[in-house]
Amino acid sequence: MSIWGLSLPRFVLLLIIMLWPSTGLKHAFAQDADAAGRLPDNVVALDQGWSGEQRSCWYTVSQGSRLLPLDWMRALETAGSTDAFLSDANISRLGYLPNPKSRDNAYGLPVGFAVDQDNSRSADLMCDVFPATCDAMTMRKPWIGLNCSACHTNEIVYQNKRIRIDGAATLADFQGLEEDLLAALKKTVEDREKFDRFARKVLANDMTVESRAELDAQLLEQIAWQQALADKNAAAVRYGRGRLDAQGHILNKVALLTKQVHPDTVHADAPASYPFIWNTSQQGKIQWNGIANNILKINILGNETDIGALVRNTSEVIGVFAHVETDRSKAWRGYDSSVRVKAMIGLERQLAKLKSPRWPENMLPAIDWEQAARGREHFERFKCESCHKPLAWDDLQSPAQETMDPIARQQTDIFLACNTFLHKSKSGNQKGQKIFAFTGDKIRDIEFTRNLLVNTTVGTVVGNFDELASGIFEDVSPTEAARGNSFEASGQVEYLPGVTDSFKKDQARQCLTNDHDILAYKARPLNGIWATAPYLHNGSVPTLYDLLLPAKVRNVSTSDTTAEVTGPTRPEVFSVGSRTFDPVHVGFISTVVEGEDNFVFRVRKEGSQEPIPGNYNSGHEYGTGQLSDEQRMELVEYLKTL
């Protein structure tokens, strides 16, 4: 017997999953009334449609990320002091947001640092990687990892007012977090006094000669694993605040999961801004380069589950410390993992209720509405709506109608899209499997890692959904080329003019002369754009005003290239990390101050005129260089209203 083309057992399982928010998810997401999204005393949250309880859930629910055992993280000191690694001072230094203790945040962990405890069959899945850890304390004890709010929650500061914006890009330094954490673990092993303090806190009354030796071995295992990740992700380009080569990290993690020796051809050297994520469920393409489709939605009894978003979230959790085993099974049977599919479905449904932030005239200077009206005329004159379709701040239903703009046309830094396109790995156990587990081409011995990622994410979800996925996981990620996107020019062409690295220049040539569909960047509605600085996909422009200026660097030069840019241009050196908001130019204060502990973004190498691939601030100009300064300010004023 079948219903809607599904076997009866499969239909029943599907029905149960669709009803989870009113059954199983109730327990995962219910919050005590006295813990309703409590914020630090000096922080005010904008009204974006969430209750305090929903906000609290967003900050604390685990998606299955497992960075370190919870008791280790709470006992760990910074490498250079006896201060707790999780102290508010250290967390704030790294750009993450402290979160007060409450009934749902018993340990006072920062926003997005979630406790994960696994009592299922997947708890022992990392015994092959961490045998001492698995034998001595098992993976069933609480661990700490990151959820999506760690990267998609921000605060702006204006005249001593701190404004919380949910769904906005963090200003945190993820690269610094990883480096400092590894340094702290190494120092704990090397400095025996530091190890003694660590062991007393972790082992407490269970301290013995044997348990200390086991803990020492466990630390060395964790250090070896994190060092392997660090070596794989090493890159010449510094990410700094508010940026991460997330796709590079995810692809490298997938490569390591195959436990093979890989061709070392593409580095994680294309850091991108964390995208703002309101209206995500309304978009057909997700991620900056549209690497995942978001079009397959199933609705039963009024509860909708977005399969594309589920795969996106799964891939992100894999990239930030989820445990996955791909070498002992096949994707169609399911991979064991720590990923929390049920929680991710609940978070995605909650995210679908998040409205974009409106400019708060009661906390920021009031909008000049007459000036904004003139700015609207410029917006229409330059046909900005042809790519950035209008969407009201509170519209949570209409399709976003985003467009994919080929990298050759958009002319922004190409390497986020290019690296994802070129990245290859040995496939290990995935060799011979179908890319989508149940359909698609067979995976080759050396394969594009993006295809291994699809196989891994589908297999991870199947491991949670059992038979459900066999009927729905098709085309969750693009595989076919879209024609007509390649660069065309007359005359002699130079790729990345001014760059001396011949390898990067050849990568640029390959990507700019190819027409694959992921060699493009997404243009989406601009509602809430005022709260999302720095701008462009790689965070290379500090303010909206600067975005309306031309850039000097170019991906390509030809023998018939036009004259050099004259007049004001986008800044090529600026500071990132200050939360102090500039309501005039719309962005964060970015003046470089000597001795300040913020990251200095550079388009060119320090002391040189050579551009840095990955840090280009070019593209997305479309004639705005013709604007006068007055017209730019009018257009900025209009963008505040969206």
Order of alpha helices (4+ residues) and beta strands (2+ residues): beta-beta-alpha-alpha-beta-alpha-beta-alpha-alpha-beta-alpha-beta-beta-beta-alpha-alpha-alpha-beta-alpha-beta-beta-beta-beta-beta-alpha-alpha-alpha-beta-alpha-alpha-beta-beta-alpha-beta-alpha-beta-alpha-beta-beta-beta-beta-beta-alpha
